[in-house]
Every structure is written in C-alpha cells, then in structure tokens.
Amino acid sequence: MASFEGQRKEDENDTILKVPPRAFKRNGYAMLNKRPCHLIHAVSSRTGKHGFVKYQFTGLDLFALGKIEAIFRGEEVEAPIVTKKECLVVNRQGDTFLLRDDMEVEYQWTLKGNEKTAELESQLCSLYDGGKEPVFVTLTFALDQFILSAVYQDEF
C-alpha cells in the first residue's frame, strides 16, 4: 500500500461512516477498494431478476494518482469524513514547511515531488521564496492523513 503525503503533529478522530449507496452523488466522497476517493461518476441500475439494484461508482484517489471503479449491490458503503483546513505557512527549513491553522495547530509538509502534488509544491516554493505577502495553503484531511490541495497568497 502506498504511503500518504503528510504526517500530523496532533491526533484528531477522523472516522468512516456507513451510508446507503443511493445517498452518494457526484462530488461526494466514498471508500472505493479501501481508499478514500472523490466521486466523479455515480450511477445506479434497475433492479434485476434477483431484486438488487447495482450502483457503479468511479472516483479519484485523494492521496495518490489514479481512478478507481467499484460496483456495489444493496449493501452499505463506507464514506470517509473529509475536511479542509486553511493554514498559514510559518517557516521553511530545507524541504520542510511548518504550517499553522487558525486554532494554532501545527502541521509539517515535506516536499515529495510526486505527480499528484508537484505543481502545488513548486508554486508553494516560489510564493514563499518571493516573501512579499503571507502564503496560505489548503490541506485536505481524511483517515488521519492529509495532502496539499491549494496554495495561494492573501493580498491585503
């Protein structure tokens, strides 16, 4: 199993919910093949001769590149609790950035250079090294892991 992108400094109770498949819609989140995914396609078929409705989901893995497809019958589907936090970039030491959210919780982001976050990481380096305005990032959290999802400067 591939390692995820970040490590947390403080534990929070992220959980997984059991949800009926009919409740999922496009742009939601679901566990497909035991991986947290952002749904890009969700369809259902009519009941067959055995009385079950089939649900087909296609999603993008939150922490790695790749599209995952899964088919479910009437059983409940796991859905991860996904949250996003805005953080201020406080410091940089080599390839490691220290980030702080509005509740003064600190996170560390180490440059990975993988395909999923390479563009955001280069944008983060160039904005932080420019040094004019404070640099903010958006972190996406699921299953006690996080990934960099946006980088921007807040101009006053």
Backbone as CSV, one residue per row, in Angstrom:
resi,resn,N_x,N_y,N_z,CA_x,CA_y,CA_z,C_x,C_y,C_z
1,MET,0.851,-1.185,0.000,0.000,0.000,0.000,0.887,1.234,0.000
2,ALA,0.580,2.205,-0.825,1.384,3.418,-0.936,1.248,4.285,0.301
3,SER,2.340,4.958,0.646,2.275,5.848,1.802,1.584,7.140,1.394
4,PHE,0.935,7.783,2.355,0.241,9.025,2.078,1.204,10.188,2.177
5,GLU,0.715,11.383,1.938,1.568,12.527,1.731,2.035,13.263,2.973
6,GLY,1.296,13.250,4.055,1.671,14.079,5.189,1.677,13.303,6.492
7,GLN,2.224,13.924,7.495,2.184,13.367,8.836,1.635,14.437,9.751
8,ARG,0.796,14.043,10.680,0.179,15.001,11.586,0.990,15.138,12.856
9,LYS,0.889,16.319,13.454,1.514,16.536,14.751,0.516,16.355,15.878
10,GLU,-0.775,16.404,15.575,-1.792,16.266,16.609,-2.865,15.311,16.112
11,ASP,-3.313,14.407,16.962,-4.338,13.436,16.575,-5.723,14.050,16.640
12,GLU,-6.527,13.702,15.654,-7.950,14.028,15.664,-8.685,12.750,15.305
13,ASN,-9.921,12.626,15.724,-10.682,11.415,15.461,-11.393,11.515,14.126
14,ASP,-10.703,11.111,13.050,-11.347,11.002,11.752,-12.024,9.644,11.709
15,THR,-13.210,9.600,11.156,-13.959,8.349,11.164,-14.469,8.022,9.778
16,ILE,-15.018,6.845,9.678,-15.657,6.388,8.451,-17.116,6.107,8.782
17,LEU,-18.010,6.591,7.946,-19.441,6.369,8.135,-19.924,5.286,7.187
18,LYS,-20.963,4.577,7.590,-21.635,3.621,6.712,-22.864,4.311,6.139
19,VAL,-22.950,4.362,4.816,-24.001,5.115,4.146,-24.627,4.235,3.063
20,PRO,-25.949,4.290,2.885,-26.559,3.534,1.785,-26.087,4.090,0.441
21,PRO,-25.841,3.244,-0.538,-25.282,3.711,-1.809,-26.156,4.720,-2.553
22,ARG,-27.458,4.697,-2.343,-28.333,5.644,-3.045,-28.097,7.089,-2.587
23,ALA,-27.442,7.279,-1.440,-27.203,8.623,-0.908,-26.008,9.313,-1.562
24,PHE,-25.181,8.577,-2.304,-23.988,9.161,-2.909,-24.328,9.879,-4.199
25,LYS,-23.676,10.995,-4.385,-23.832,11.777,-5.605,-22.451,12.168,-6.103
26,ARG,-22.421,12.670,-7.292,-21.168,13.163,-7.856,-20.590,14.245,-6.950
27,ASN,-19.276,14.316,-6.834,-18.515,15.245,-5.990,-18.585,14.903,-4.511
28,GLY,-19.119,13.736,-4.162,-19.083,13.274,-2.784,-17.803,12.485,-2.546
29,TYR,-17.710,11.864,-1.377,-16.540,11.063,-1.024,-16.989,9.677,-0.608
30,ALA,-16.251,8.653,-1.047,-16.558,7.274,-0.696,-15.264,6.477,-0.620
31,MET,-15.331,5.370,0.108,-14.201,4.447,0.171,-14.375,3.436,-0.961
32,LEU,-13.512,3.481,-1.955,-13.538,2.538,-3.067,-12.263,1.704,-2.987
33,ASN,-12.407,0.406,-2.908,-11.270,-0.508,-2.738,-10.402,-0.111,-1.551
34,LYS,-11.043,0.277,-0.461,-10.408,0.663,0.803,-9.525,1.907,0.682
35,ARG,-9.810,2.770,-0.289,-9.081,4.019,-0.475,-10.093,5.175,-0.473
36,PRO,-9.793,6.296,0.193,-10.708,7.439,0.147,-10.673,8.076,-1.244
37,CYS,-11.855,8.257,-1.828,-11.947,8.767,-3.200,-12.962,9.893,-3.303
38,HIS,-12.713,10.791,-4.254,-13.632,11.852,-4.615,-14.432,11.335,-5.808
39,LEU,-15.747,11.213,-5.653,-16.572,10.607,-6.703,-16.726,11.532,-7.901
40,ILE,-16.477,10.969,-9.074,-16.678,11.731,-10.308,-17.812,11.151,-11.140
41,HIS,-18.268,9.939,-10.756,-19.348,9.308,-11.511,-20.075,8.345,-10.569
42,ALA,-21.377,8.474,-10.482,-22.182,7.585,-9.636,-23.497,7.305,-10.350
43,VAL,-23.711,6.038,-10.706,-24.946,5.661,-11.397,-25.529,4.410,-10.750
44,SER,-26.824,4.226,-10.946,-27.489,3.023,-10.447,-28.232,2.364,-11.593
45,SER,-28.383,1.041,-11.482,-29.135,0.305,-12.494,-30.489,-0.086,-11.924
46,ARG,-31.359,-0.558,-12.779,-32.659,-1.030,-12.303,-32.487,-2.343,-11.574
47,THR,-33.500,-2.697,-10.819,-33.440,-3.974,-10.120,-33.445,-5.105,-11.136
48,GLY,-32.652,-6.122,-10.841,-32.583,-7.284,-11.723,-33.547,-8.358,-11.304
49,LYS,-33.360,-9.538,-11.864,-34.292,-10.625,-11.574,-34.157,-11.132,-10.142
50,HIS,-33.040,-10.819,-9.467,-32.865,-11.225,-8.074,-33.231,-10.103,-7.097
51,GLY,-33.701,-8.970,-7.608,-34.228,-7.912,-6.759,-33.223,-6.921,-6.208
52,PHE,-32.002,-6.912,-6.722,-30.996,-5.978,-6.226,-30.716,-4.874,-7.232
53,VAL,-30.466,-3.688,-6.706,-30.035,-2.562,-7.531,-28.515,-2.527,-7.468
54,LYS,-27.876,-2.324,-8.607,-26.416,-2.201,-8.630,-26.048,-0.734,-8.742
55,TYR,-25.031,-0.344,-7.990,-24.523,1.029,-8.002,-23.078,0.990,-8.484
56,GLN,-22.776,1.798,-9.478,-21.416,1.857,-10.009,-20.831,3.225,-9.683
57,PHE,-19.685,3.225,-8.996,-19.008,4.454,-8.608,-17.633,4.500,-9.263
58,THR,-17.260,5.691,-9.702,-15.918,5.961,-10.196,-15.398,7.148,-9.421
59,GLY,-14.182,7.025,-8.891,-13.633,8.098,-8.078,-12.154,8.271,-8.292
60,LEU,-11.665,9.451,-7.910,-10.241,9.743,-7.951,-9.681,9.602,-6.538
61,ASP,-8.622,8.837,-6.412,-7.989,8.627,-5.112,-7.531,9.972,-4.558
62,LEU,-7.836,10.246,-3.294,-7.472,11.527,-2.690,-5.967,11.682,-2.498
63,PHE,-5.258,10.604,-2.222,-3.862,10.696,-1.846,-2.882,10.181,-2.887
64,ALA,-3.354,9.596,-3.942,-2.474,9.083,-4.987,-3.143,9.310,-6.332
65,LEU,-2.345,9.260,-7.375,-2.920,9.365,-8.705,-3.670,8.085,-9.017
66,GLY,-4.736,8.214,-9.715,-5.439,7.018,-10.140,-6.936,7.127,-10.011
67,LYS,-7.596,6.459,-10.930,-9.050,6.381,-10.943,-9.427,4.990,-10.472
68,ILE,-10.410,4.933,-9.579,-10.844,3.654,-9.029,-12.326,3.480,-9.333
69,GLU,-12.676,2.281,-9.787,-14.080,1.956,-10.056,-14.514,0.830,-9.130
70,ALA,-15.756,0.886,-8.692,-16.296,-0.161,-7.823,-17.793,-0.301,-8.078
71,ILE,-18.285,-1.518,-7.915,-19.711,-1.805,-8.067,-20.218,-2.354,-6.738
72,PHE,-21.342,-1.815,-6.276,-21.947,-2.253,-5.018,-23.376,-2.703,-5.286
73,ARG,-23.808,-3.661,-4.530,-25.211,-4.040,-4.571,-25.909,-3.272,-3.464
74,GLY,-26.887,-3.770,-2.842,-27.651,-3.035,-1.850,-26.945,-2.748,-0.535
75,GLU,-25.729,-3.287,-0.325,-25.066,-3.123,0.961,-24.610,-1.678,1.188
76,GLU,-24.353,-1.363,2.440,-23.914,-0.014,2.775,-22.467,0.191,2.330
77,VAL,-22.151,1.438,2.006,-20.829,1.808,1.518,-20.163,2.689,2.567
78,GLU,-18.868,2.514,2.751,-18.137,3.350,3.693,-17.841,4.704,3.067
79,ALA,-17.991,5.753,3.871,-17.715,7.116,3.424,-16.773,7.773,4.434
80,PRO,-15.616,8.262,3.990,-14.698,8.907,4.922,-15.173,10.317,5.263
81,ILE,-14.833,10.767,6.459,-15.074,12.158,6.831,-13.908,12.953,6.254
82,VAL,-14.193,13.839,5.322,-13.160,14.637,4.659,-13.346,16.089,5.065
83,THR,-12.273,16.703,5.545,-12.315,18.106,5.937,-11.179,18.848,5.254
84,LYS,-11.378,20.152,5.110,-10.336,21.009,4.538,-10.022,22.106,5.536
85,LYS,-8.739,22.431,5.651,-8.306,23.493,6.555,-7.381,24.443,5.822
86,GLU,-7.566,25.728,6.119,-6.678,26.759,5.595,-5.552,26.952,6.604
87,CYS,-4.315,26.953,6.144,-3.164,27.097,7.038,-2.218,28.164,6.505
88,LEU,-1.572,28.854,7.419,-0.554,29.846,7.107,0.800,29.151,7.092
89,VAL,1.619,29.459,6.083,2.976,28.925,6.038,3.821,29.790,6.958
90,VAL,4.315,29.181,8.037,5.024,29.924,9.074,6.523,29.941,8.836
91,ASN,7.097,28.806,8.423,8.544,28.704,8.332,8.911,27.648,7.302
92,ARG,10.143,27.745,6.808,10.669,26.735,5.896,12.075,26.383,6.330
93,GLN,12.332,25.081,6.424,13.672,24.591,6.713,13.999,23.534,5.675
94,GLY,14.753,23.905,4.659,15.074,22.974,3.576,13.832,22.610,2.796
95,ASP,13.502,21.323,2.794,12.326,20.831,2.072,11.093,20.705,2.953
96,THR,11.153,21.176,4.198,10.038,21.040,5.130,9.433,22.401,5.445
97,PHE,8.116,22.487,5.305,7.383,23.703,5.626,6.602,23.493,6.917
98,LEU,6.604,24.493,7.794,5.804,24.470,9.010,4.538,25.273,8.738
99,LEU,3.379,24.644,8.962,2.081,25.249,8.670,1.299,25.384,9.966
100,ARG,0.494,26.441,10.082,-0.318,26.645,11.288,-1.721,27.060,10.876
101,ASP,-2.722,26.391,11.472,-4.109,26.761,11.174,-4.589,27.811,12.170
102,ASP,-5.857,28.214,12.067,-6.389,29.280,12.919,-6.548,28.859,14.381
103,MET,-6.486,27.565,14.670,-6.569,27.077,16.049,-5.175,26.845,16.635
104,GLU,-4.153,27.362,15.964,-2.755,27.247,16.390,-2.240,25.808,16.406
105,VAL,-2.851,24.925,15.625,-2.351,23.560,15.472,-1.317,23.594,14.357
106,GLU,-0.184,22.929,14.585,0.888,22.961,13.603,0.966,21.645,12.836
107,TYR,1.300,21.764,11.551,1.482,20.624,10.669,2.796,20.814,9.935
108,GLN,3.409,19.707,9.521,4.613,19.775,8.714,4.316,19.198,7.340
109,TRP,4.798,19.882,6.314,4.682,19.369,4.955,6.085,19.270,4.382
110,THR,6.482,18.072,4.002,7.780,17.854,3.383,7.567,17.659,1.896
111,LEU,8.364,18.348,1.090,8.236,18.250,-0.360,8.457,16.812,-0.806
112,LYS,7.504,16.287,-1.570,7.571,14.905,-2.028,8.003,14.810,-3.483
113,GLY,7.576,15.786,-4.296,7.912,15.759,-5.711,7.172,14.691,-6.491
114,ASN,6.041,14.184,-5.959,5.293,13.184,-6.711,4.365,13.873,-7.713
115,GLU,3.768,13.095,-8.579,2.944,13.652,-9.651,1.701,14.356,-9.146
116,LYS,1.154,13.903,-8.040,-0.103,14.464,-7.531,0.077,15.884,-7.004
117,THR,1.200,16.173,-6.353,1.375,17.472,-5.697,2.545,18.291,-6.235
118,ALA,3.221,17.846,-7.271,4.433,18.522,-7.752,4.173,19.974,-8.158
119,GLU,3.094,20.232,-8.873,2.798,21.595,-9.317,2.496,22.514,-8.134
120,LEU,1.712,22.028,-7.164,1.401,22.831,-5.980,2.653,23.081,-5.143
121,GLU,3.521,22.083,-5.043,4.752,22.254,-4.272,5.675,23.288,-4.907
122,SER,5.792,23.288,-6.240,6.633,24.301,-6.895,6.019,25.686,-6.732
123,GLN,4.698,25.793,-6.764,4.026,27.069,-6.529,4.257,27.535,-5.092
124,LEU,4.203,26.620,-4.133,4.456,26.946,-2.734,5.876,27.474,-2.549
125,CYS,6.847,26.817,-3.147,8.249,27.259,-3.030,8.448,28.640,-3.633
126,SER,7.895,28.871,-4.810,8.099,30.171,-5.459,7.394,31.302,-4.705
127,LEU,6.188,31.070,-4.217,5.493,32.110,-3.455,6.178,32.391,-2.124
128,TYR,6.626,31.344,-1.433,7.270,31.548,-0.130,8.631,32.224,-0.291
129,ASP,9.378,31.820,-1.319,10.693,32.420,-1.541,10.591,33.858,-2.016
130,GLY,9.451,34.233,-2.641,9.223,35.624,-3.043,9.119,36.532,-1.832
131,GLY,8.479,36.069,-0.773,8.455,36.733,0.515,7.666,38.019,0.642
132,LYS,6.808,38.365,-0.321,6.089,39.640,-0.244,4.865,39.574,0.661
133,GLU,4.015,38.613,0.466,2.755,38.505,1.203,2.748,37.188,1.971
134,PRO,1.879,37.055,2.968,1.772,35.746,3.626,1.247,34.697,2.644
135,VAL,1.768,33.486,2.763,1.375,32.380,1.887,0.467,31.446,2.685
136,PHE,-0.637,31.063,2.068,-1.592,30.154,2.683,-1.704,28.889,1.834
137,VAL,-2.020,27.774,2.500,-2.265,26.515,1.806,-3.584,25.935,2.310
138,THR,-4.188,25.111,1.489,-5.363,24.352,1.900,-4.948,22.898,2.000
139,LEU,-5.219,22.303,3.153,-4.921,20.894,3.382,-6.235,20.112,3.405
140,THR,-6.252,18.961,2.758,-7.406,18.079,2.762,-7.087,16.891,3.662
141,PHE,-7.949,16.643,4.667,-7.742,15.600,5.660,-8.743,14.474,5.473
142,ALA,-8.268,13.239,5.575,-9.128,12.053,5.589,-8.326,10.904,6.174
143,LEU,-8.942,10.135,7.048,-8.320,8.938,7.627,-6.967,9.231,8.267
144,ASP,-6.883,10.272,9.062,-5.665,10.659,9.772,-4.488,10.947,8.847
145,GLN,-4.744,11.318,7.620,-3.722,11.699,6.654,-4.120,13.040,6.057
146,PHE,-3.167,13.734,5.458,-3.522,14.962,4.765,-2.671,15.146,3.526
147,ILE,-3.183,15.974,2.630,-2.495,16.267,1.383,-2.690,17.732,1.047
148,LEU,-1.741,18.294,0.377,-1.790,19.678,-0.072,-2.770,19.777,-1.242
149,SER,-3.764,20.670,-1.136,-4.759,20.755,-2.207,-4.849,22.126,-2.864
150,ALA,-4.277,23.171,-2.255,-4.273,24.509,-2.872,-3.198,25.358,-2.215
151,VAL,-2.656,26.306,-2.981,-1.658,27.258,-2.496,-2.061,28.619,-3.012
152,TYR,-2.044,29.646,-2.130,-2.404,30.993,-2.578,-1.801,32.032,-1.638
153,GLN,-1.788,33.280,-2.114,-1.367,34.407,-1.302,-2.577,35.275,-1.019
154,ASP,-2.666,35.762,0.205,-3.760,36.643,0.597,-3.230,38.065,0.564
155,GLU,-3.698,38.828,-0.411,-3.237,40.203,-0.546,-4.181,41.124,0.220
156,PHE,-3.600,41.945,1.053,-4.396,42.834,1.891,-4.851,44.055,1.146
